[in-house]
Amino acid sequence: MIRLKKILVATDFGESSEAALTYGRDLARGFDATLHVLHVVQNVYTQFGTEAYVSVLPDLQRDVEDTARLQIDGLLSEEDRTTLHATPVVRTSGTTASAIVEYASEAKIDLIITGTHGRGAVAHMLMGSVAERVVRTAPCPVLTVRHPEREFVLPDALVAVARA
C-alpha cells in the first residue's frame, strides 16, 4: 500500500511548475495528504561581488524573497489552504536542487513533484537540470512533470463537475 501524507511541489513559477502543482493538488486530495509548495530563491550574495554587499544586497535579497512569497501565496487557493493544509515555503540558496532535497528531508516529505523543461542534450549539458539532481539525491520518490500534461489530466473545474 502506498501511503503519502506529505507532498512537496517545487515551483519556479513556470508552465511546467503549474502542471506539477495540478498533479500535487490531485494527489494530495486523493491521499488526504498535506501539500507543501516550495520556491527556492537564488542567493544574491553568491551572484555579486562583496563590494555590492555593503549597501545593496541586503535590500535586494529581501525584495526578491518578498516577491517570491507574494507569488507563492498567489498560487494557493483558499481550498488549498483549508482542504489540503497547503504550506507555502520560500527558501534561499545558491543551489536549487540541494535546497529542495534539504527541505524534503527536514519536513519528512513522502513525494516530491517538480516540473521539468525537457531541454535538449546541449542545453542540458550546459545548464544542467534541477529536476535530474533532485531525482538523484532525494530522500523519497520524485515525480517529474512536463508541460503540457498528458490527456488523462483534467482541469479542476471538469473534475468538480464530474463529481457532482
One Martini backbone bead per residue (centre of mass of N, CA, C, O) as a GRO file, in nm:
protein
  164
    1MET     BB    1   0.095   0.037   0.023
    2ILE     BB    2   0.040   0.365  -0.043
    3ARG     BB    3   0.179   0.641   0.160
    4LEU     BB    4   0.063   0.978   0.165
    5LYS     BB    5   0.119   1.285   0.368
    6LYS     BB    6   0.362   1.440   0.206
    7ILE     BB    7   0.364   1.699  -0.040
    8LEU     BB    8   0.596   1.826  -0.286
    9VAL     BB    9   0.611   2.138  -0.460
   10ALA     BB   10   0.821   2.257  -0.701
   11THR     BB   11   0.878   2.607  -0.790
   12ASP     BB   12   0.930   2.858  -1.078
   13PHE     BB   13   0.650   2.967  -1.217
   14GLY     BB   14   0.605   2.783  -1.447
   15GLU     BB   15   0.441   2.568  -1.653
   16SER     BB   16   0.554   2.303  -1.525
   17SER     BB   17   0.472   2.389  -1.235
   18GLU     BB   18   0.170   2.398  -1.281
   19ALA     BB   19   0.146   2.099  -1.348
   20ALA     BB   20   0.262   1.998  -1.078
   21LEU     BB   21   0.036   2.126  -0.903
   22THR     BB   22  -0.194   1.960  -1.016
   23TYR     BB   23  -0.085   1.692  -0.916
   24GLY     BB   24  -0.054   1.764  -0.616
   25ARG     BB   25  -0.348   1.821  -0.552
   26ASP     BB   26  -0.467   1.546  -0.638
   27LEU     BB   27  -0.293   1.367  -0.456
   28ALA     BB   28  -0.368   1.503  -0.189
   29ARG     BB   29  -0.665   1.435  -0.206
   30GLY     BB   30  -0.644   1.120  -0.251
   31PHE     BB   31  -0.444   1.093   0.029
   32ASP     BB   32  -0.482   1.302   0.249
   33ALA     BB   33  -0.268   1.532   0.210
   34THR     BB   34  -0.018   1.745   0.241
   35LEU     BB   35   0.081   2.066   0.104
   36HIS     BB   36   0.386   2.164  -0.042
   37VAL     BB   37   0.522   2.488  -0.147
   38LEU     BB   38   0.827   2.545  -0.329
   39HIS     BB   39   1.067   2.818  -0.335
   40VAL     BB   40   1.380   2.904  -0.482
   41VAL     BB   41   1.603   3.146  -0.397
   42GLN     BB   42   1.850   3.322  -0.495
   43ASN     BB   43   2.162   3.403  -0.385
   44VAL     BB   44   2.298   3.716  -0.424
   45TYR     BB   45   2.579   3.678  -0.288
   46THR     BB   46   2.678   3.466  -0.520
   47GLN     BB   47   2.642   3.682  -0.776
   48PHE     BB   48   2.805   3.896  -0.619
   49GLY     BB   49   3.014   4.098  -0.501
   50THR     BB   50   3.129   4.235  -0.201
   51GLU     BB   51   3.083   4.538  -0.271
   52ALA     BB   52   2.760   4.520  -0.285
   53TYR     BB   53   2.681   4.439   0.007
   54VAL     BB   54   2.673   4.692   0.189
   55SER     BB   55   2.405   4.837   0.034
   56VAL     BB   56   2.227   4.631  -0.159
   57LEU     BB   57   2.180   4.319  -0.095
   58PRO     BB   58   1.983   4.308   0.145
   59ASP     BB   59   1.747   4.442  -0.009
   60LEU     BB   60   1.739   4.257  -0.255
   61GLN     BB   61   1.689   3.991  -0.110
   62ARG     BB   62   1.427   4.075   0.030
   63ASP     BB   63   1.270   4.141  -0.230
   64VAL     BB   64   1.286   3.862  -0.359
   65GLU     BB   65   1.146   3.710  -0.126
   66ASP     BB   66   0.881   3.874  -0.118
   67THR     BB   67   0.796   3.812  -0.408
   68ALA     BB   68   0.783   3.505  -0.373
   69ARG     BB   69   0.564   3.502  -0.155
   70LEU     BB   70   0.345   3.633  -0.328
   71GLN     BB   71   0.343   3.420  -0.553
   72ILE     BB   72   0.282   3.170  -0.377
   73ASP     BB   73   0.019   3.279  -0.256
   74GLY     BB   74  -0.122   3.307  -0.544
   75LEU     BB   75  -0.133   2.989  -0.599
   76LEU     BB   76  -0.312   2.968  -0.347
   77SER     BB   77  -0.597   2.856  -0.238
   78GLU     BB   78  -0.836   2.816  -0.007
   79GLU     BB   79  -0.853   2.510  -0.050
   80ASP     BB   80  -0.557   2.452  -0.010
   81ARG     BB   81  -0.553   2.555   0.290
   82THR     BB   82  -0.792   2.379   0.406
   83THR     BB   83  -0.787   2.090   0.273
   84LEU     BB   84  -0.450   2.065   0.223
   85HIS     BB   85  -0.272   2.235   0.410
   86ALA     BB   86  -0.108   2.450   0.278
   87THR     BB   87   0.250   2.521   0.236
   88PRO     BB   88   0.438   2.795   0.211
   89VAL     BB   89   0.777   2.807   0.062
   90VAL     BB   90   1.083   2.992   0.125
   91ARG     BB   91   1.408   2.964  -0.012
   92THR     BB   92   1.763   3.017   0.029
   93SER     BB   93   1.998   2.961  -0.247
   94GLY     BB   94   2.258   2.845  -0.468
   95THR     BB   95   2.105   2.550  -0.468
   96THR     BB   96   1.815   2.423  -0.559
   97ALA     BB   97   1.826   2.114  -0.525
   98SER     BB   98   1.934   2.112  -0.235
   99ALA     BB   99   1.696   2.266  -0.107
  100ILE     BB  100   1.479   2.060  -0.175
  101VAL     BB  101   1.606   1.814  -0.032
  102GLU     BB  102   1.631   1.940   0.249
  103TYR     BB  103   1.332   1.994   0.293
  104ALA     BB  104   1.235   1.703   0.257
  105SER     BB  105   1.390   1.596   0.500
  106GLU     BB  106   1.288   1.785   0.727
  107ALA     BB  107   0.962   1.730   0.648
  108LYS     BB  108   0.907   1.438   0.560
  109ILE     BB  109   0.872   1.368   0.264
  110ASP     BB  110   0.706   1.142   0.029
  111LEU     BB  111   0.673   1.355  -0.225
  112ILE     BB  112   0.807   1.482  -0.524
  113ILE     BB  113   0.712   1.763  -0.732
  114THR     BB  114   0.832   1.843  -1.066
  115GLY     BB  115   0.931   2.026  -1.309
  116THR     BB  116   1.013   2.002  -1.665
  117HIS     BB  117   1.165   2.120  -1.969
  118GLY     BB  118   1.308   1.934  -2.180
  119ARG     BB  119   1.582   1.965  -2.276
  120GLY     BB  120   1.834   1.940  -2.457
  121ALA     BB  121   2.151   1.817  -2.458
  122VAL     BB  122   2.308   2.086  -2.465
  123ALA     BB  123   2.152   2.244  -2.250
  124HIS     BB  124   2.192   2.034  -2.031
  125MET     BB  125   2.503   2.043  -2.024
  126LEU     BB  126   2.522   2.356  -1.958
  127MET     BB  127   2.280   2.374  -1.719
  128GLY     BB  128   2.132   2.143  -1.639
  129SER     BB  129   1.924   1.972  -1.379
  130VAL     BB  130   1.722   1.996  -1.122
  131ALA     BB  131   1.549   1.743  -1.147
  132GLU     BB  132   1.781   1.541  -1.170
  133ARG     BB  133   1.913   1.606  -0.894
  134VAL     BB  134   1.668   1.533  -0.726
  135VAL     BB  135   1.640   1.240  -0.812
  136ARG     BB  136   1.937   1.154  -0.716
  137THR     BB  137   1.899   1.290  -0.391
  138ALA     BB  138   1.643   1.201  -0.282
  139PRO     BB  139   1.450   1.063   0.002
  140CYS     BB  140   1.234   1.027  -0.231
  141PRO     BB  141   1.010   1.029  -0.446
  142VAL     BB  142   0.990   1.144  -0.799
  143LEU     BB  143   0.787   1.368  -0.989
  144THR     BB  144   0.787   1.442  -1.328
  145VAL     BB  145   0.673   1.737  -1.516
  146ARG     BB  146   0.530   1.820  -1.817
  147HIS     BB  147   0.469   2.060  -2.065
  148PRO     BB  148   0.217   1.923  -2.139
  149GLU     BB  149  -0.007   1.726  -2.036
  150ARG     BB  150  -0.175   1.466  -2.022
  151GLU     BB  151  -0.494   1.355  -2.104
  152PHE     BB  152  -0.570   1.254  -1.797
  153VAL     BB  153  -0.568   1.557  -1.734
  154LEU     BB  154  -0.790   1.753  -1.555
  155PRO     BB  155  -0.946   2.012  -1.491
  156ASP     BB  156  -1.082   2.108  -1.196
  157ALA     BB  157  -1.366   2.181  -1.308
  158LEU     BB  158  -1.425   1.896  -1.433
  159VAL     BB  159  -1.406   1.738  -1.171
  160ALA     BB  160  -1.637   1.879  -1.020
  161VAL     BB  161  -1.857   1.799  -1.225
  162ALA     BB  162  -1.812   1.486  -1.211
  163ARG     BB  163  -1.883   1.467  -0.894
  164ALA     BB  164  -2.190   1.596  -0.908
   0.00000   0.00000   0.00000
